[in-house]
Amino acid sequence: MAIITLQSMAQQKIIQTAGREALGEFAPEFARLNDDVLFGEVWSRNHLLSLRDRSIVTVTALISQGITDSSLVHHLQTAKKNGITRTEIAEIITHAAFYAGWPKVWAAFRLAKDVWNEDTTPEDAKAAFQREMIFPVGEPNTAYAKYFIGNSYLAPLSSEQVIVSNVTFEPGCRNNWHVHKATKGGGQMLIGVAGRGWYQEEGKPAVEILPGTVIHIPANVKHWHGAAADSWFAHLAFSVPGENTDNVWLEPVTDKEYKRLKP
Ligand code: MN
């Protein structure tokens, strides 16, 4: 399912009609170049550069020219649709300020604030996180909710050979201390997918998990994993086959322990 999503994202062709609508009669060749070449070909090469990255390039280019009219608004809206979050657009424009110029980014911030303004409900934040991730967020993780602080979501990816799920945590969400027991083999492997999170073994410092980070959790070791306080987070969880496997859930990770981690 994830591969189908990836392929459909990569092969997605951008349909643009703005040129023909605005200038189709007055400047038909310009309209064709705008709709069929700029959007139909260049923007559609999203197997070479993602739509999200193309949005960052476009927004930055417009801001640096001081173009803060309806075309920037359009491209900010597109950037949001392509998965750029409130936090990210604020960082992109802040970074651009030093190269593009202070007054230009002031103007851009006023527009960006409006575009991302309504994006404050948890549902929108979850949808924005989904757009930056190829694996599904899945359904509320109700079966294990009693072993988590905060809301988590579960998307089973594989139920054969190796059991794999994508687990998504809202900011601040983490699972209780727990142990993956086994008499032989067993344990768990995590691979960071999106956002930023933590893994900690008892008695050891917490390890940051970013997209692509691989964590090997031996059987019979007490540990927890979850999101950073200020970031959504998702990891793949692989159940390593073993003998007499069992998950033992223990006490929650207290706020005191959790707040000790670097922000
Ligand atoms: Mn675990």
Residues whose N, C-alpha, C, O or C-beta is under 5 A from the ligand:
A	BS01	MN	Q188
